Structure formats: C-alpha cells, structure tokens
Amino acid sequence: MEFGVNEHGYYGNFGGAFIPEMLYPNVKELQENYLKIIYEESFQKEFQQLMRDYVGRPTPLFYAERLSKKYNTNIFLKREDLCHTGAHKINNTIGQILLAQKLGKKRIIAETGAGQHGVATATVCALKGLECIVYMGEKDIERQAPNVARMKMLGATVVPATSGSKTLKDATNEAIRDWINNPTDTHYIIGSVVGPHPYPDMVARFQSIISEEIKKQLLTNIGTELPSHVIACVGGGSNAAGAFYHFLGIEKVKLVAVEAAGCGIDTGMSAATTQLGKPGILHGSKSLLMQTADGQVVEPHSISAGLDYPGIGPLHAHLYESDRAIFMSATDEEALQAAFELSKLEGIIPALETAHALFALNKIEFDKNDVVVVCLSGRGDKDLSTYMKYL
C-alpha cells in the first residue's frame, strides 16, 4: 500500500486542500514550489548545516537500560528533547523559514498549543530577522507561561485566542484569519502534519530526519536498521510522522501511535480522535475529527496542551484506516505515571506529550529480543508546573 501523498494532496481517503478563495494563491504557490525548493542543493546545504550546528543533530539514540530491564525488552529513546528549544518542532520551523525566505515572505505567523512550536518559530524568526506573530489559546497561555516568556524574549508577538475552548484549535482559527488578511507578505508556519496540502507532506518531510537518523543509529548500535516497534505520541502528529516516515513501507516494523484519552475515552473529556472521530474537514484538510452529529467540532481535553486537538493529521488517519499503525491512547493519569517512571528510572523528565507514548510500554507484550524505539518528542521543563501538583 502507498503511504505517500498523491498529486491532489491525499493519503488514501484523507487530505486535500479545503481553503477559502482568498488563500488559494498562497496555498497554490506552496503546492507548486515546495518540492522544487526544498530539494535544491543550496537549500539542503543550509538546512543540513543548521540541523547540525544550530539544532544539535543528530540527536542521540539512547539505550534505556533500566527501562528495558523493567519491560524485559530492548528500549531505545530517540532524544528529540535534546534539540535546541527542547523539542522536535525546530526541525520543521527551520525548514519552513528557509522556504519562506526563498518565496520572499517577510512576516511569519504560527499557532501553538504547548508553546513548543511557538518557541521554535520565534527562534528561527530571530535567527533570520523576520517579524513573528504567534497565536495561542488563552487557556494555554496560562498553563504554558515559561514558553510564552521565551517567545516574547525572542521578539515574537504573542496574541491570545479568546474564542471557543481557548486552546490549539482556536489559535489555529485565528492564525488562518490573519493569513487571509495578509496574503502576499506572510507565510504561515503550521506546526504539525495538519492543514491544507502541501503542509502535511511538507512537515512530514522536514521531520523525517528523525527516522533517517534512527535507521543509521540502530545500524551502528546493533547491526540492523530496523526496529521491531516505533512508538510516538500523536495530537496532530508531527513527531510521529517523522519517527515513522522511513518505516512506512516496511510492514514488519510495527508503528504505534498514542493519543490522549484525557479523563477517559467515554467521559466527554478526551482527545482520542481515532476512537471518537469520524471523517470531516478542519483547518483545510479532510481527516478524522471529533464532531457532533451535525458536524460541530467537539472540544477536546488533555492534560497536555500539545495533544489537546480535536483532529489528527491526514497521514495518521490513513495509517489508522489502513491498519498500518496501531493506535492506542493513554489517560492523563497514565501519562503522569509514565512521566514519573521515566524520570526515576532513567533521569529524563519528559514532556507530558511524550509521556503518553511512554505509557504504551505497559500495553504491549514485547519479546525479549524486540528493538523498541520511543520518540522522546520533547523535554518536561515546560510542564513542571503541572508535575508539581502531583509531587
């Protein structure tokens, strides 16, 4: 089965570009130019140089000895938490800022939930001297105060989204409105594998550096490129797309995506899109979406701001529908349990998003010879105020 995007921006039944007429020229410009630009030799040279010297790649693939002993298998942690800014998000923002410059854009907008994408966008705008406006839900601004301070320190303007649930979905709505009003000089850096084509594919390509490195590092460490399992958390799903990318066509590698169950899948306070969603259109693409019978978006809930989204990227919807990936979920409580376990066993405090992926270790029967890679998508500094409530 084909897992890449087709010429119309679809992965199987999901994807496309459902956009207001005002945005058509912007999106068309991206569709026609993104592949040509990102595979130019000069682009790749600068991208790779910044990945190495600015982001700090390759990130380590760490053998977690005590965690492996507990689960009686071989667990490796792909340390995206060690990237500059503390998460995988910087891989994509560097790619998109270079693309925006090639297209002559002078003003950058972004949306953010947990704040990691906002920080990564503000960082690259500071690096390249471009104006930066970040839209963030009022609720997320409260629970992610350190990241808001970072964005402001980096020179970004942080605009609160005060409508709806005041979280990621609403911030995305505001960013799209801004883009409609400023179509010629502005590039919208979407932070996940969501949005109209070509964003899901473009973001996945920039994040695919994660699985590219995993293959090389496993070959060096254990003599084979292929793990038995790759596990990642999924909200929109950019770290999962990056961790899965080079294994999509290799059926024997099990891909495990972990969503946020919130207070429980059946409580009405959840963000487990594949369990609760049905096909619909949100933020420019057709995917699985948590919605009422008459198509109104259901407000999601997760302890982690980065997974608090009512949809899922179209690639992941396709992986779910085609059974290529195993989708499971972890509740708020289970994520906290997994975060404290990793902290105490390996001395690594993970982001709350990542903690959902770690809980999957409790749900899967591993063989002692399995090679399990967990994508450690971000570090836990930004979530300390939440963790402190449970200490």
C-alpha positions, 0 to 999 in steps of 0.5 A: 500500500502507498503511504505517500501523498498523491498529486491532489494532496491525499493519503488514501481517503484523507487530505486535500486542500479545503481553503477559502478563495482568498488563500488559494494563491498562497496555498497554490504557490506552496503546492507548486514550489515546495518540492522544487525548493526544498530539494535544491542543493543550496537549500539542503546545504543550509538546512543540513548545516543548521540541523547540525550546528544550530539544532544539535543533530543528530540527536542521540539514540539512547539505550534505556537500560533500566527501562528495558530491564523493567519491560524485559525488552530492548528500549531505545529513546530517540532524544528529540528533547535534546534539540535546541528549544527542547523539542522536535518542532525546530526541525520543521520551523527551520525548514519552513523559514528557509522556504519562506525566505526563498518565496520572499515572505517577510512576516511569519505567523504560527499557532501553538498549543504547548508553546513548543512550536511557538518557541521554535518559530520565534527562534528561527524568526530571530535567527533570520530577522523576520517579524513573528506573530504567534497565536495561542489559546488563552487557556494555554497561555496560562498553563504554558507561561515559561514558553510564552516568556521565551517567545516574547524574549525572542521578539515574537508577538504573542496574541491570545485566542479568546474564542471557543475552548481557548486552546490549539484549535482556536489559535489555529482559527485565528492564525488562518484569519490573519493569513487571509488578511495578509496574503502576499507578505506572510507565510504561515508556519503550521506546526504539525502534519495538519492543514491544507496540502502541501503542509502535511507532506511538507512537515512530514518531510522536514521531520523525517530526519528523525527516522533517517537518523534512527535507521543509521543509529540502530545500524551502528548500535546493533547491526540492523536498521530496523526496529521491531516497534516505533512508538510516538505520541500523536495530537496532530502528529508531527513527531510521529510522522517523522519517527515513522516516515522511513518505516512506512513501507516496511510492514514488519516494523510495527508503528504505534501511535498514542493519543490522549484519552484525557479523563477517559475515552467515554467521559466527554473529556478526551482527545482520542480522535481515532476512537471518537472521530469520524471523517470531516474537514478542519483547518483545510484538510479532510481527516478524522475529527471529533464532531457532533452529529451535525458536524460541530467540532467537539472540544477536546481535553488533555492534560497536555496542551500539545495533544489537546486537538480535536483532529489528527493529521491526514497521514495518521488517519490513513495509517489508522484506516489502513491498519498500518499503525496501531493506535492506542491512547493513554489517560492523563493519569497514565501519562503522569505515571509514565512521566514519573517512571521515566524520570526515576528510572532513567533521569529524563523528565519528559514532556507530558506529550511524550509521556503518553507514548511512554505509557504504551510500554505497559500495553504491549507484550514485547519479546525479549529480543524486540528493538523498541524505539520511543520518540522522546518528542520533547523535554518536561521543563515546560510542564513542571508546573503541572508535575508539581501538583502531583509531587 
